[in-house]
Amino acid sequence: MSLFAVRGALGVVAAVLGSLPALPAAAGQGDHLTVTVRDAGAGRDGTYELSCHPGAGSHPDVSAACETLDRNTRWGHDTFAPVAPGTVCTMLYGGPATAHVTGTWAGRPVDADYDRGNGCEIGRWNQMVPLLPDLGA
């Protein structure tokens, strides 16, 4: 293979790579969240700091919370997305607990609210346990 053929092939590869969408910042750059829980009951309320990759912070279970976040993170999907408007949800009340999560995850800003006002919201909350406290079904 000639030097010109190699250079041409490298040029094609560079052009293809240059046309791909950029990836979000690496997981290790800025994975830090602040979780504030209210009305969840004794020993569950409070504000907790959580960093992942590597894990650190005042969260009661740093390792499991980071594993849950990693498991729920998918390319092109907002890990902290609210229940979609118009979703049909059971009229099941899960209690007065609320949570507010802020910070940065996978290079993206996070500002998410959680409650347990219906079946969809309970499911969304439970998907984030143990980032959020386990309050049962």
Contacts in CASP RR format, 6 or more apart in sequence:
PFRMAT RR
TARGET T0000
AUTHOR 0000-0000-0000
METHOD contacts of the structure
MODEL  1
MSLFAVRGALGVVAAVLGSLPALPAAAGQGDHLTVTVRDAGAGRDGTYEL
SCHPGAGSHPDVSAACETLDRNTRWGHDTFAPVAPGTVCTMLYGGPATAH
VTGTWAGRPVDADYDRGNGCEIGRWNQMVPLLPDLGA
24 106 0 8 1.000
24 107 0 8 1.000
24 108 0 8 1.000
25 106 0 8 1.000
25 107 0 8 1.000
27 52 0 8 1.000
27 53 0 8 1.000
27 70 0 8 1.000
27 106 0 8 1.000
27 107 0 8 1.000
28 52 0 8 1.000
28 53 0 8 1.000
29 107 0 8 1.000
30 51 0 8 1.000
30 104 0 8 1.000
30 107 0 8 1.000
31 51 0 8 1.000
31 52 0 8 1.000
31 53 0 8 1.000
31 66 0 8 1.000
31 69 0 8 1.000
31 104 0 8 1.000
31 105 0 8 1.000
31 106 0 8 1.000
31 107 0 8 1.000
32 49 0 8 1.000
32 50 0 8 1.000
32 51 0 8 1.000
32 52 0 8 1.000
32 103 0 8 1.000
32 104 0 8 1.000
33 49 0 8 1.000
33 50 0 8 1.000
33 51 0 8 1.000
33 69 0 8 1.000
33 101 0 8 1.000
33 102 0 8 1.000
33 103 0 8 1.000
33 104 0 8 1.000
33 105 0 8 1.000
33 110 0 8 1.000
33 131 0 8 1.000
34 47 0 8 1.000
34 48 0 8 1.000
34 49 0 8 1.000
34 50 0 8 1.000
34 101 0 8 1.000
34 102 0 8 1.000
34 103 0 8 1.000
35 47 0 8 1.000
35 48 0 8 1.000
35 49 0 8 1.000
35 50 0 8 1.000
35 59 0 8 1.000
35 99 0 8 1.000
35 100 0 8 1.000
35 101 0 8 1.000
35 131 0 8 1.000
35 132 0 8 1.000
36 46 0 8 1.000
36 47 0 8 1.000
36 48 0 8 1.000
36 99 0 8 1.000
36 100 0 8 1.000
36 101 0 8 1.000
37 44 0 8 1.000
37 45 0 8 1.000
37 46 0 8 1.000
37 47 0 8 1.000
37 48 0 8 1.000
37 97 0 8 1.000
37 98 0 8 1.000
37 99 0 8 1.000
37 132 0 8 1.000
37 133 0 8 1.000
38 45 0 8 1.000
38 46 0 8 1.000
38 97 0 8 1.000
38 98 0 8 1.000
38 99 0 8 1.000
39 45 0 8 1.000
39 95 0 8 1.000
39 96 0 8 1.000
39 97 0 8 1.000
39 98 0 8 1.000
40 97 0 8 1.000
40 99 0 8 1.000
40 133 0 8 1.000
40 135 0 8 1.000
41 97 0 8 1.000
44 97 0 8 1.000
44 133 0 8 1.000
44 135 0 8 1.000
48 57 0 8 1.000
48 58 0 8 1.000
48 59 0 8 1.000
48 60 0 8 1.000
49 57 0 8 1.000
49 58 0 8 1.000
49 59 0 8 1.000
50 57 0 8 1.000
50 58 0 8 1.000
50 59 0 8 1.000
50 62 0 8 1.000
50 65 0 8 1.000
50 66 0 8 1.000
50 131 0 8 1.000
51 57 0 8 1.000
51 62 0 8 1.000
52 62 0 8 1.000
52 65 0 8 1.000
52 66 0 8 1.000
52 69 0 8 1.000
52 70 0 8 1.000
53 66 0 8 1.000
55 62 0 8 1.000
55 63 0 8 1.000
55 66 0 8 1.000
56 62 0 8 1.000
59 65 0 8 1.000
59 131 0 8 1.000
60 130 0 8 1.000
61 130 0 8 1.000
64 130 0 8 1.000
65 130 0 8 1.000
65 131 0 8 1.000
68 128 0 8 1.000
68 129 0 8 1.000
68 130 0 8 1.000
68 131 0 8 1.000
69 79 0 8 1.000
69 105 0 8 1.000
69 131 0 8 1.000
72 79 0 8 1.000
72 127 0 8 1.000
72 128 0 8 1.000
73 79 0 8 1.000
73 105 0 8 1.000
73 106 0 8 1.000
78 108 0 8 1.000
79 105 0 8 1.000
79 106 0 8 1.000
79 110 0 8 1.000
80 101 0 8 1.000
80 105 0 8 1.000
80 110 0 8 1.000
80 112 0 8 1.000
82 112 0 8 1.000
82 113 0 8 1.000
82 124 0 8 1.000
83 89 0 8 1.000
83 120 0 8 1.000
83 121 0 8 1.000
83 124 0 8 1.000
87 120 0 8 1.000
89 118 0 8 1.000
89 119 0 8 1.000
89 120 0 8 1.000
89 121 0 8 1.000
90 118 0 8 1.000
90 119 0 8 1.000
90 120 0 8 1.000
91 118 0 8 1.000
91 119 0 8 1.000
92 117 0 8 1.000
92 118 0 8 1.000
92 119 0 8 1.000
92 122 0 8 1.000
93 116 0 8 1.000
93 117 0 8 1.000
93 118 0 8 1.000
94 116 0 8 1.000
94 117 0 8 1.000
94 119 0 8 1.000
94 122 0 8 1.000
94 135 0 8 1.000
95 116 0 8 1.000
95 117 0 8 1.000
95 135 0 8 1.000
96 116 0 8 1.000
97 115 0 8 1.000
97 116 0 8 1.000
97 125 0 8 1.000
97 133 0 8 1.000
97 135 0 8 1.000
98 113 0 8 1.000
98 114 0 8 1.000
98 115 0 8 1.000
99 113 0 8 1.000
99 114 0 8 1.000
99 115 0 8 1.000
99 125 0 8 1.000
99 132 0 8 1.000
100 112 0 8 1.000
100 113 0 8 1.000
100 114 0 8 1.000
101 110 0 8 1.000
101 111 0 8 1.000
101 112 0 8 1.000
101 113 0 8 1.000
101 114 0 8 1.000
101 131 0 8 1.000
102 110 0 8 1.000
102 111 0 8 1.000
102 112 0 8 1.000
103 109 0 8 1.000
103 110 0 8 1.000
103 111 0 8 1.000
104 110 0 8 1.000
114 121 0 8 1.000
114 124 0 8 1.000
114 125 0 8 1.000
114 128 0 8 1.000
114 132 0 8 1.000
115 121 0 8 1.000
115 125 0 8 1.000
116 122 0 8 1.000
116 125 0 8 1.000
116 135 0 8 1.000
122 137 0 8 1.000
125 132 0 8 1.000
125 135 0 8 1.000
126 134 0 8 1.000
126 136 0 8 1.000
126 137 0 8 1.000
END
